[in-house]
């Protein structure tokens, strides 16, 4: 929820505008989950747009989520979790573009639960 919408809703409740700008900014700077979400979103966008950017600051959960999103988009290319995550978005794009055709196969989870997991474009 953005700050302006929150201020408008609080004004409707209390009848006057509350000065929450500094509190909101402090909260958002300490909200690690939100910061990770922004990093994940920007990384996925850079991969989709084929922009060469450094990938840094992601935690393990964010890395796993990025790999899951990529596997949902590129259904037949396995993206395996390892200790050495991609360093740049160009590395990911190169992995996708140059993955050998004879090694392509969908994740077994997608075969077993094909009604739930469908190919998605992010």
C-alpha positions as CSV (number, residue, x, y, z in Angstrom):
1,X,0.0,0.0,0.0
2,X,1.5,3.3,-0.9
3,X,1.8,6.2,1.5
4,X,-0.8,8.5,-0.1
5,X,-3.5,5.8,-0.1
6,X,-2.8,5.0,3.5
7,X,-3.0,8.7,4.5
8,X,-6.3,9.0,2.7
9,X,-7.8,6.0,4.5
10,X,-6.5,7.2,7.9
11,X,-8.1,10.6,7.1
12,X,-11.4,8.9,6.5
13,X,-11.1,7.0,9.8
14,X,-9.8,9.8,12.1
15,X,-11.1,12.9,10.2
16,X,-7.8,14.6,9.8
17,X,-4.5,14.0,8.0
18,X,-1.9,12.2,10.0
19,X,1.8,12.9,9.4
20,X,3.1,9.4,8.8
21,X,5.7,10.1,6.2
22,X,8.8,9.6,8.4
23,X,7.3,6.6,10.1
24,X,6.4,5.0,6.8
25,X,9.8,5.7,5.3
26,X,11.5,4.2,8.4
27,X,9.2,1.1,8.2
28,X,9.9,0.6,4.5
29,X,13.6,0.9,4.9
30,X,13.5,-1.8,7.6
31,X,11.1,-4.1,5.7
32,X,13.5,-6.8,4.4
33,X,10.7,-8.8,2.7
34,X,9.7,-5.8,0.7
35,X,13.3,-5.0,-0.3
36,X,13.7,-8.6,-1.4
37,X,10.5,-8.4,-3.4
38,X,11.7,-5.3,-5.2
39,X,15.0,-7.1,-6.0
40,X,13.2,-10.1,-7.3
41,X,10.9,-8.1,-9.5
42,X,13.7,-6.0,-11.0
43,X,15.8,-9.1,-11.6
44,X,12.9,-10.9,-13.4
45,X,12.2,-7.8,-15.4
46,X,15.8,-7.4,-16.4
47,X,15.9,-11.1,-17.5
48,X,12.7,-10.7,-19.5
49,X,14.0,-7.5,-21.2
50,X,17.5,-9.0,-21.6
51,X,19.2,-6.1,-19.7
52,X,22.7,-7.0,-18.4
53,X,22.6,-6.2,-14.7
54,X,24.4,-7.5,-11.6
55,X,22.5,-9.9,-9.4
56,X,23.3,-9.2,-5.8
57,X,21.7,-8.9,-2.4
58,X,19.2,-11.8,-2.9
59,X,18.6,-14.3,-0.1
60,X,18.1,-18.0,-0.7
61,X,14.3,-17.8,-0.7
62,X,14.4,-15.0,-3.4
63,X,16.9,-17.0,-5.5
64,X,14.6,-20.1,-5.3
65,X,11.6,-18.0,-6.2
66,X,13.4,-16.5,-9.3
67,X,14.4,-20.0,-10.4
68,X,10.7,-21.2,-9.9
69,X,9.4,-18.3,-12.0
70,X,12.0,-19.0,-14.7
71,X,11.0,-22.7,-14.7
72,X,7.4,-21.8,-15.0
73,X,8.1,-19.5,-18.0
74,X,10.6,-21.8,-19.7
75,X,8.7,-25.0,-18.9
76,X,11.2,-27.5,-20.3
77,X,14.5,-26.0,-19.0
78,X,15.5,-27.1,-15.5
79,X,16.8,-24.4,-13.2
80,X,18.5,-26.2,-10.3
81,X,19.3,-24.5,-7.0
82,X,23.0,-24.5,-6.1
83,X,25.4,-22.7,-4.0
84,X,26.6,-20.6,-6.9
85,X,23.6,-18.4,-8.2
86,X,23.9,-16.5,-11.4
87,X,26.1,-13.4,-11.1
88,X,24.4,-11.3,-13.8
89,X,21.1,-11.3,-15.7
90,X,23.1,-11.9,-18.9
91,X,24.2,-15.2,-17.4
92,X,20.6,-16.3,-17.0
93,X,19.7,-15.2,-20.6
94,X,22.7,-17.1,-22.0
95,X,21.7,-20.2,-20.0
96,X,18.2,-20.0,-21.5
97,X,19.3,-19.2,-25.0
98,X,22.1,-21.8,-25.2
99,X,20.5,-24.6,-23.3
100,X,20.9,-27.8,-25.4
101,X,17.6,-29.0,-27.0
102,X,18.4,-32.6,-26.3
103,X,18.5,-31.9,-22.5
104,X,15.2,-30.1,-22.4
105,X,12.5,-31.8,-20.3
106,X,9.8,-30.4,-18.0
107,X,10.1,-30.7,-14.3
108,X,8.4,-33.9,-13.0
109,X,6.3,-31.8,-10.6
110,X,4.7,-30.2,-13.7
111,X,3.8,-33.6,-15.1
112,X,2.2,-34.9,-11.8
113,X,0.3,-31.7,-11.1
114,X,-0.3,-30.3,-14.6
115,X,-3.7,-28.9,-13.6
116,X,-2.1,-26.6,-11.0
117,X,1.2,-25.8,-12.7
118,X,0.8,-24.2,-16.1
119,X,3.2,-22.3,-18.3
120,X,3.2,-18.7,-17.3
121,X,4.7,-15.5,-18.8
122,X,6.0,-13.1,-16.2
